[in-house]
Amino acid sequence: MDKAIVDQKYRNPLSEYIGVYPKLVTGPLYIFDGTFKDINAQRKKSLTLYDQLRYNVVPPVFVVFFTVATQYLAWKGNEEPNFRLSRALGNEFSWKFVGLFFLWAFLSLKVPSKIYKGPVTSFGYTPLYSDNGFLYFWSTIALSILILNLSPILALRIYYNFPEIIGSLNICAFILCLWLLYNGKYAPSSKEKLKKQPIIYEFYRGMEIHPRIFGVDVKQLTNCRIGLMLWEVLILVFFATNWLLHGFSLAAFATFFIQTAYLAKFYWWETGYFNTLDITLDRAGYYICWGCLVWVPAFYTYASYYIVAQFPSLSDTYSLLILVFGILSVTLNYWVDYERQRFRASEGQCLIWSSQLVAKNTRNGDPSKNFWSRCKTTHKLPYWINALGGAHPRVLCH
């Protein structure tokens, strides 16, 4: 049939306004080619907008915002009246402190110990980890207490140099993330093939899931050996500083003890952490490595840091109740993690709450038979309660 006749006979009456022409097909159904093209174009346009936000906007905004935020928090929580940019570069004390702590953390992974094999990746790699986290946790606490007893003034020096310490951590984290970017792009340790993305996104996300540096796993070093252990050492230092300046405070002790109990739980369960999304899915880049090296020591310690300058005026009775409440939440949090770890280790062949679970997917069993699956957020409730308990003097210090 002549195209002009088809156009005239089957012309869409709205085509004057939207430029849509139908195509004749078998039966009474008409498929509007132009309409589909417009819809596809809109979908591509929406996807492009999303990609622009995901790859080009969010990463640089987050990198700048959170990097600056850590320095701002360290400045605002201290008694220093004026902000000095030079503090972000560190000083002699901060670089010595960070250097010695990094060395101690690194050596903990070189000490002969049991090796834990993580889940095999989709490209056939089996990550190896040092299974000595609980020993590392308690030996670090014991050494820190010994040093602080021999030199109590050291607690004050760490407290007053905290902005410089965060500055040194920031610089170290950026150097590491730049190395991870370069190594992942030009000398990857795995055979995994990645689609090329904007370089700022690759820096933010990371390139490899299980990179190694000097023979140790990068994420075990940054997450478990440095970030979380710095959290513990710093809250111990801030508690000691509070005691030196103001005398013993049950509120400050409750904040310190709840967080210590949570971290002790983590190190006891460390091999379970190697099966979580942080380790098995997230790539080693700014998002997770900088987050553990800088954000965790800067933000998670903030309650203990802040109440040194803003001494809490809470009754001992209230503080004791919060302490009990916090320890209970830590216990429940561990119970949740234990259920998940046991279910995965047995591949579902176990009883949880006296019931055999049915694996619906890789995360959950029967949605009514355990903490993890009772609802989408129930398993996080003990974690939130624990965070509130640890931060209670900060929230109510005035």
Disulfide bonds with the S-S distance in Angstrom:
none
